Amino acid sequence: MGKTYRNIMAVYLISGIWHGANWTFLVWGGVHGAACVMNRVFYKSWDKLNLVCQWIITFAFVNVAWVFFRANSISDALTFLKRIVFLQGYHISNELIESFALPEIQFLMGNLGKGYLWMWLFIGIAFWMILGFKNCSEIEKKTTMGKGVLTVVCMVWSIISFAGISTFLYFNF
């Protein structure tokens, strides 16, 4: 068992290093590795937890871990997490709000509200979809005309949306 845990940690630490030459990526890989090891060690206790409790713990963990992935330094990540815990300096940046004002929606719906309205609408729809729909292992794998049309619409929308200029994710590496 010890070798398995060591190997899991090695894989995640190497994954962290692969993502970038910064200590924050190493921390990101390390906490994910530690979580996987703990999941293996405490799987019986974890399975006894309420499903909603498992979901909340996993969601919180992943969000905290991603703070390290996106931060410029470990100090910045810890400062950001402290601000979250103590609700300090809470505001929604204009860049985030504007990212929800998609040109496709503006074209279809006109200039109905600013990105702030769309942001909360998208968040609401996302939670509704996440909690209200079946996941891949629960869904019936049956092809229908409606699913095909929805897939084509989403694919065309994605191609049109990605036609703009975007920054390469690893350009600073």
Phi, psi and chi 1 to 4 in degrees:
 res  aa     phi    psi   chi1   chi2   chi3   chi4
   1 MET       -  -38.5  -80.8  -59.4 -155.6      -
   2 GLY   -59.9  -38.5      -      -      -      -
   3 LYS   -65.9  -38.7  -72.4 -178.6 -178.1 -179.8
   4 THR   -62.1  -46.1  -59.9      -      -      -
   5 TYR   -64.2  -41.3  -59.3  149.1      -      -
   6 ARG   -61.5  -42.8 -179.0 -164.2   68.4 -147.5
   7 ASN   -66.9  -39.7  -67.9  -18.8      -      -
   8 ILE   -60.3  -47.0  -71.0  171.0      -      -
   9 MET   -62.4  -40.6  -74.2  -57.4  -61.9      -
  10 ALA   -62.5  -43.8      -      -      -      -
  11 VAL   -61.7  -44.8  164.8      -      -      -
  12 TYR   -71.6  -36.8  -81.7   94.8      -      -
  13 LEU   -65.9  -40.8  -70.8  170.1      -      -
  14 ILE   -64.8  -38.7  -69.2  167.8      -      -
  15 SER   -61.2  -39.3  -64.6      -      -      -
  16 GLY   -63.2  -44.9      -      -      -      -
  17 ILE   -64.2  -38.3  -66.8  167.6      -      -
  18 TRP   -62.0  -33.9 -179.8   82.1      -      -
  19 HIS   -73.8  -20.8  -83.0   89.0      -      -
  20 GLY   174.3  159.6      -      -      -      -
  21 ALA   -94.5   67.4      -      -      -      -
  22 ASN  -151.5  148.1 -167.5  -18.2      -      -
  23 TRP   -60.9  -28.9  -74.6  105.3      -      -
  24 THR   -62.4  -35.8   57.0      -      -      -
  25 PHE   -70.1  -35.6  -64.9  109.2      -      -
  26 LEU   -65.6  -42.0 -165.8   64.3      -      -
  27 VAL   -62.4  -45.0  169.9      -      -      -
  28 TRP   -56.6  -47.7  174.5   79.6      -      -
  29 GLY   -65.2  -40.2      -      -      -      -
  30 GLY   -64.6  -41.9      -      -      -      -
  31 VAL   -70.3  -34.3  -64.0      -      -      -
  32 HIS   -67.1  -41.8  -86.1   85.7      -      -
  33 GLY   -62.0  -44.9      -      -      -      -
  34 ALA   -61.6  -39.0      -      -      -      -
  35 ALA   -64.8  -40.2      -      -      -      -
  36 CYS   -66.4  -40.4  -75.7      -      -      -
  37 VAL   -63.4  -46.5  168.0      -      -      -
  38 MET   -63.1  -36.3  -70.1 -173.5   61.5      -
  39 ASN   -62.1  -38.6 -175.8  -94.1      -      -
  40 ARG   -70.6  -39.3  -78.8  179.2  163.9 -102.7
  41 VAL   -69.9  -42.2  171.3      -      -      -
  42 PHE  -108.9   28.7  -61.7  109.0      -      -
  43 TYR   -61.5  -33.8   73.9   93.4      -      -
  44 LYS   -67.6  -43.2  -71.6 -178.8 -177.9  177.3
  45 SER   -66.6  -39.4  -59.2      -      -      -
  46 TRP   -63.1  -42.2  178.7 -103.1      -      -
  47 ASP   -66.6  -22.7  -73.7  -15.9      -      -
  48 LYS   -80.8  -17.0  -69.4  178.1 -175.1  175.8
  49 LEU   -68.4  150.9  -85.1  177.5      -      -
  50 ASN   -58.5  143.6  179.5  -63.2      -      -
  51 LEU   -60.8  -39.8 -160.6   58.6      -      -
  52 VAL   -65.1  -39.4  173.3      -      -      -
  53 CYS   -63.4  -42.8 -152.3      -      -      -
  54 GLN   -60.4  -43.0  -70.1  177.7   -2.9      -
  55 TRP   -63.2  -46.0 -175.3   79.0      -      -
  56 ILE   -63.5  -45.0  -69.3  169.4      -      -
  57 ILE   -62.8  -45.8  -68.6  167.9      -      -
  58 THR   -62.6  -45.5  -57.7      -      -      -
  59 PHE   -60.8  -45.4 -176.2   78.3      -      -
  60 ALA   -64.3  -44.3      -      -      -      -
  61 PHE   -60.4  -49.0  167.9   79.1      -      -
  62 VAL   -61.5  -40.6  169.0      -      -      -
  63 ASN   -66.8  -39.3  -79.5  -78.6      -      -
  64 VAL   -66.2  -42.5  166.7      -      -      -
  65 ALA   -63.2  -37.5      -      -      -      -
  66 TRP   -69.5  -21.3  -82.6  105.8      -      -
  67 VAL   -61.2  -42.9  167.9      -      -      -
  68 PHE   -66.0  -36.7  -73.7   96.2      -      -
  69 PHE   -63.3  -39.4 -171.3   87.5      -      -
  70 ARG   -91.8  -16.0  -66.3  -66.3  -63.4  158.7
  71 ALA   -73.5  152.9      -      -      -      -
  72 ASN   -77.0  -27.2  -69.4  -34.2      -      -
  73 SER  -150.9  165.6   67.5      -      -      -
  74 ILE   -64.4  -37.7  -67.2  174.5      -      -
  75 SER   -60.0  -44.3  173.6      -      -      -
  76 ASP   -62.1  -41.1  -74.1   -7.4      -      -
  77 ALA   -63.3  -45.4      -      -      -      -
  78 LEU   -65.5  -38.7  -65.9  174.1      -      -
  79 THR   -62.9  -43.7  -60.6      -      -      -
  80 PHE   -62.9  -44.5 -172.1   77.1      -      -
  81 LEU   -64.0  -38.4  -69.6  171.8      -      -
  82 LYS   -61.6  -42.2  179.0 -178.4  160.8 -168.7
  83 ARG   -64.9  -35.3  -73.1 -178.3  176.8  173.6
  84 ILE   -66.3  -48.3  -70.1  172.8      -      -
  85 VAL   -62.4  -41.5  170.3      -      -      -
  86 PHE   -99.1   11.0  -64.4  108.9      -      -
  87 LEU    49.6   49.5  -62.0  173.7      -      -
  88 GLN  -100.0  138.2  -62.3  172.0  -19.6      -
  89 GLY    62.6   36.2      -      -      -      -
  90 TYR   -73.8  121.5  172.8   75.8      -      -
  91 HIS  -162.2  157.2   74.5  -79.7      -      -
  92 ILE  -104.3  122.4  -59.7  171.8      -      -
  93 SER   -68.1  151.0   71.1      -      -      -
  94 ASN   -62.3  -34.0  -72.3  -26.9      -      -
  95 GLU   -62.3  -41.1  -69.0   84.9   10.3      -
  96 LEU   -66.0  -46.5  176.8   62.9      -      -
  97 ILE   -60.6  -44.9  -67.1  169.3      -      -
  98 GLU   -67.8  -24.5  -70.1  169.8    8.1      -
  99 SER   -68.0  -17.6   69.6      -      -      -
 100 PHE   -91.4   -9.0  -74.4   92.4      -      -
 101 ALA   -85.5   69.8      -      -      -      -
 102 LEU   -68.1  136.5  -59.8  173.7      -      -
 103 PRO   -58.1  -33.0  -15.7   21.7      -      -
 104 GLU   -63.3  -41.3  -60.0   87.7   -7.9      -
 105 ILE   -72.3  -40.5  -68.1  176.1      -      -
 106 GLN   -59.1  -40.2  -62.3  -65.5  -26.1      -
 107 PHE   -65.0  -45.0  174.1   76.4      -      -
 108 LEU   -74.5  -39.6  -67.0  172.6      -      -
 109 MET  -103.2   -4.1  -54.8  -66.4  -74.8      -
 110 GLY    78.8 -161.9      -      -      -      -
 111 ASN   -95.3   52.3 -144.8   -0.8      -      -
 112 LEU   -76.8   98.4  -79.9  173.8      -      -
 113 GLY    73.5  167.6      -      -      -      -
 114 LYS   -91.7 -178.0  -62.8  -68.4  179.9 -166.3
 115 GLY   -60.2  -26.8      -      -      -      -
 116 TYR   -59.1  -45.7 -166.3   76.7      -      -
 117 LEU   -61.6  -46.0  167.9   72.3      -      -
 118 TRP   -65.0  -36.4  -66.5  113.0      -      -
 119 MET   -59.2  -50.0 -179.8 -173.8   71.5      -
 120 TRP   -68.1  -33.0  -70.8  111.1      -      -
 121 LEU   -64.8  -46.2 -176.0   64.2      -      -
 122 PHE   -61.8  -43.0  -87.8   93.5      -      -
 123 ILE   -62.6  -43.7  -70.3  171.0      -      -
 124 GLY   -62.0  -45.2      -      -      -      -
 125 ILE   -64.2  -40.3  -69.9  170.3      -      -
 126 ALA   -61.5  -46.7      -      -      -      -
 127 PHE   -64.1  -39.2  -88.3  108.1      -      -
 128 TRP   -61.2  -43.8  172.2   68.8      -      -
 129 MET   -68.8  -42.7  -70.5  174.8   69.9      -
 130 ILE   -63.7  -44.5  -70.4  166.2      -      -
 131 LEU   -89.4  -22.9  -61.4  173.6      -      -
 132 GLY   -99.4  -14.7      -      -      -      -
 133 PHE  -107.8  159.5  -73.7   84.0      -      -
 134 LYS   -75.5  150.4  -65.3  177.6  179.7  179.2
 135 ASN   -87.2  179.2   65.7   34.5      -      -
 136 CYS   -59.0  -33.9  -68.1      -      -      -
 137 SER   -80.4  -16.6   62.5      -      -      -
 138 GLU   -97.9  -22.2  -61.6  169.3  -28.6      -
 139 ILE   -75.6  145.9 -159.6  163.5      -      -
 140 GLU   -76.5  125.6 -173.5  179.1  -34.7      -
 141 LYS   -86.4   72.0  -50.2  -82.3 -167.7  -68.7
 142 LYS  -125.7  126.7 -166.9  159.9  115.6  179.1
 143 THR   -79.3  132.4  -54.0      -      -      -
 144 THR  -132.0  165.4   64.7      -      -      -
 145 MET   -63.3  -41.4 -178.2   60.8   84.7      -
 146 GLY   -60.9  -43.5      -      -      -      -
 147 LYS   -64.8  -38.8  -70.8  177.7 -175.3  176.4
 148 GLY   -64.4  -44.6      -      -      -      -
 149 VAL   -64.3  -44.4  168.6      -      -      -
 150 LEU   -60.5  -41.4 -179.9   62.4      -      -
 151 THR   -63.0  -44.3  -59.0      -      -      -
 152 VAL   -65.0  -43.2  169.2      -      -      -
 153 VAL   -60.8  -46.0  167.5      -      -      -
 154 CYS   -64.2  -39.7  -71.9      -      -      -
 155 MET   -64.4  -47.0 -176.0 -175.9   73.6      -
 156 VAL   -63.3  -42.7  169.5      -      -      -
 157 TRP   -60.1  -43.4 -173.3    4.6      -      -
 158 SER   -62.4  -44.4  -64.5      -      -      -
 159 ILE   -62.6  -44.2  -69.1  168.8      -      -
 160 ILE   -65.2  -42.1  -68.8  169.1      -      -
 161 SER   -65.7  -36.6  -65.9      -      -      -
 162 PHE   -85.0    2.7  -71.7  132.8      -      -
 163 ALA   -70.8  -19.1      -      -      -      -
 164 GLY   -75.3  176.3      -      -      -      -
 165 ILE   -82.5  133.3  -62.5  170.5      -      -
 166 SER  -134.5  155.6   63.5      -      -      -
 167 THR   -80.3  135.6  -55.4      -      -      -
 168 PHE   -66.9  128.6 -179.9   58.8      -      -
 169 LEU   -55.4  -40.1  178.8   63.2      -      -
 170 TYR  -103.9   25.7  -65.1  108.4      -      -
 171 PHE   -67.9  -21.6   85.3  101.6      -      -
 172 ASN   -89.2   -4.5  -82.0  -28.1      -      -
 173 PHE   -67.7      - -176.4   65.0      -      -
